[in-house]
């Protein structure tokens, strides 16, 4: 296979991995694992995996100074905040709906850009923004009894956090490789949730006999975090960010299908149409 085909396959596999996050999160909640426990272990295991890989490749090094400070901020206030609100939203919405609403983050980036630098925004981007926001409005408004507004609000906050993380990362990546940055962002996020869990008394290490809990934590860290990140980087090197961004739009669809198959989540016509509008907006923004 040629490099482009391999790169697209890597990105599709990455998106599929990220798409499993919601289902594993819901099951983890069902077996009694708190959000701080899940995220502390998720980021902890994923951090170990990334650092081992960097060490094997001879690229492991500790960031210093302002760069380290930014990595910590991105981990705590960006990726960590997004993950916390994402998992909180899973208590009110299906895994598929959470993934769909989170995918409004490109539209949020466009909104921020329109305010801070209007010259960079044209009519096509505004139309893409309207598509994404229209999709959310359709999902929430068409069946308000079936969609908890609290969940939508929580996931929209997660999308805002993720948009901030993406915009902040863009500057840091000018001087630091993406894998090395992630190797600092993930432990910063994990330590923050460990602190939150200890402070609130909600962090708990599963016993050795709780094999289901340990299996879920391992799946969240490896299948839904570390592996997708590494696959995405491998794909980016081969096809670039624009094509990778377009290929990754299958993530909400994977989440919807996986939720329906694994958890029996209902997939309504409204969800399909609303999700389609959001994805269409994202594709327009990518182009």
C-alpha positions, -999 to +999 in steps of 0.1 A: +000+000+000+011+036-007+019+060+022-013+079+018-035+048+021-015+037+052-018+071+067-056+073+062-059+038+077-039+049+108-061+079+113-093+059+108-081+034+134-072+063+157-107+078+154-123+044+160-102+041+192-113+075+205-149+066+196-149+038+222-142+062+251-178+070+259-190+034+261-161+024+283-168+055+305-205+045+309-196+010+318-169+022+343-196+043+360-219+014+361-194-008+380-189+020+406-157+037+394-157+075+401-147+100+374-115+110+393-105+073+397-111+065+360-093+096+347-064+093+371-057+057+360-065+064+324-039+092+321-015+075+344-014+043+323-013+062+290+015+084+303+037+054+311+030+039+277+041+072+259+072+077+280+083+041+274+079+046+237+098+078+238+126+062+258+129+033+233+132+058+205+157+079+224+135+110+224+125+111+261+134+144+278+118+166+305+106+200+293+117+230+313+108+266+318+079+283+301+073+253+278+069+230+308+045+255+323+024+256+292+023+218+290+010+216+326-017+243+319-027+225+287-029+192+307-049+206+336-071+233+321-073+220+286-073+182+281-080+174+317-109+198+319-124+185+287-121+149+299-138+157+332-168+174+317-170+147+290-173+120+315-197+140+336-218+144+305-219+107+301-241+106+333-269+124+314-264+115+277-257+084+256-221+078+245-231+086+209-247+120+218-217+130+239-193+123+210-215+143+186-219+173+208-181+173+216-175+176+179-187+212+180-152+222+191-140+233+156-171+256+155-161+271+188-126+277+175-141+296+145-163+316+169-132+327+189-114+335+157-143+356+145-141+377+177-104+380+179-094+381+142-125+387+120-104+390+088-097+353+090-133+343+089-153+343+056-188+334+047-180+298+041-167+294+077-197+312+091-219+288+071-200+258+086-204+273+120-242+275+115-243+239+104-226+227+135-247+248+159-278+239+139-270+202+145-268+207+183-300+228+183-318+200+163-307+173+187-317+192+218-349+208+205-365+180+185-368+157+215-362+177+247-376+149+268-351+124+255-320+147+257-311+160+291-301+197+287-277+193+316-257+168+297-256+189+266-244+219+286-216+198+303-204+185+269-205+219+254-182+231+282-160+201+274-159+213+238-149+248+249-121+233+269-110+212+240-111+241+217-088+260+241-065+231+243-062+229+205-055+266+202-030+266+230-012+235+217-008+251+183+017+276+198+036+251+219+040+227+190+061+253+172+090+243+195+080+209+209+072+176+191+036+164+195+045+131+212+067+148+237+041+174+245+014+147+250+039+129+273+037+160+296+001+169+291-013+134+301+005+131+334-004+167+343-041+158+337-038+126+356-022+142+387-049+168+387-076+142+389-057+122+415-056+154+436-094+161+430-102+125+439-082+125+471-096+159+482-132+148+476-126+113+490-137+098+457-105+082+445-102+045+452-079+018+439-099-013+429-090-045+447-070-072+430-102-093+426-121-066+407-109-078+373-137-060+355-127-026+369-090-032+361-099-043+326-120-012+320-092+010+333-067-007+310-090-004+280-096+033+286-059+039+289-047+018+260-075+013+235-092+047+240-061+069+247-025+058+241-031+037+210-053+063+193-028+091+200+001+071+186-019+060+155-029+096+149+007+108+150+017+080+126-011+091+103-002+128+105+033+121+094+020+105+062-010+125+051-008+159+070-032+176+093-059+185+068-066+150+054-062+136+089-088+160+102-113+150+075-107+112+081-111+116+119-147+128+115-158+092+116-153+093+154-188+104+163-203+077+140-181+051+157-193+062+191-230+061+180-226+026+165-205+012+194-230+026+219-259+010+200-242-024+197-225-026+231-251-008+253-283-009+232-284+029+230-313+041+208-303+058+176-331+082+164-335+099+131-329+132+149-296+120+162-285+110+127-296+142+110-282+164+138-249+145+139-247+148+102-251+185+103-223+188+129-200+166+109-208+185+077-199+217+095-166+202+107-158+190+072-165+224+058-142+240+084-114+215+076-116+224+040 
